[in-house]
Amino acid sequence: AFLWNGENWRQVSEDGKAGYIFGMGNLADFEVAASQGRKEACISGAFVQDLKSTTVMQIIQAVDKFYQNNPKKLDTPVIEVILRQYTNICPPETPKGGMKR
C-alpha cells in the first residue's frame, strides 16, 4: 500500500493538500455512515468525531508544522501525523525518557 508521507506532502500545493484532507474526510464520513454504529469504523469514527470542529486549513498547518519541526520524520505517514495530532486513537509520541500525558 502507498501511504503519503512527509516527502510527498512537501511536494504538493496547498490545493493538493486540501484535496487529500477532504478525500480522507469523505472516506471517513462514508465509512462511519455505512458501519451503522458498529466498531469496524473506529479510526474513521475518531477522525469524524475528533476533527469535526477543525478546519482543513488548521489540519494542513499542523501537518506542515510537524514535518518542519521533525525533518528526520519525513517517512511518517500523513494519516499518522493527523491521527496523533487530533485524535485519542493514536496518542502523541512520548519523547525518549519522558512520561506519557
N, C-alpha and C positions, 0 to 999 in steps of 0.2 A: 504494500500500500504506500502511496505517496502522501506524506504529510508536509504541508508548508512549514518551513522553519524561518529563523531569522534571516538567513541568506536570501530566501525567496521574498520575504516581507520587505527587506531593504530595497529590492529591485522594482517594486511595484508602486504605481502612482497612488495618490490618496483615493482616487475613484476606484482603483483596483482593490485597495484595502477595504473600502466601504462595501464593495460588491462581495468580498469574501465574508465580511461580518454579516451582511444581510442574508447571504446564502446560508450561512450556519444558523442564523436565527429562523429562517423559513423552514429549514430541515427540522430544527428542534421543535418549532410550533407544530409542524405536521406530525412528528413522532409522538408528541405528547397527546395531541388530539386522537390519533389513531390507536394509542395504547389504552384509551378509556380508563385511565387511573391505575393501570397495572404497573408494577415496578420495573418493567422492561425499559422504560424510558427515564431511568434515574438520572443519567447525565444530561439528557435533553431537558428533563424536568427542572434540574438545578439551573441549567442555562436560562431557561424561560423565566423561572421564578426569581432567581437572584439578579438577573440582568434587566428586569422589566422597567426599572427606573433609571437605567444607564443609557446614554445616547451612543450612537455609533461612533461619533467623534471622540467621546470620552474613552471608548474601548481602543480606538486607533491610537490615541495619545498614550494610553497606558502601555500598549504593546510596544510602540516606538520607544518609550522611556525605558522599558525593561531591556530591550536589546541595546540601547545606548549605554545603559548603566552596567550591562553584563556582556561585553563583547566576546567573552570566551564561551558564552552560552548560545551562540547563533544556531547551534544544532537543536535547540529546544523547540518542539513544535508550537506553532502559534496557538493552537487549541489548548495546549497545556498552560501556556502563559495566561490565557484568558481565564481558564478554569481556576488556576491558582490565585489570580488577582481578585476574582469576583464571586467565587462560589466556595461552599464548605466541602464540596465533594472532593476537591483536590486542594488541601490546605497549602499555604505558603511554605516554602522550604525553610528548614531550620538551619541557620548558619552553623558551621562546624564549631563545636564546643558550646553552642547556645542552647537555650531551652525553647521548647515549643510554646507558642502562645495559646 
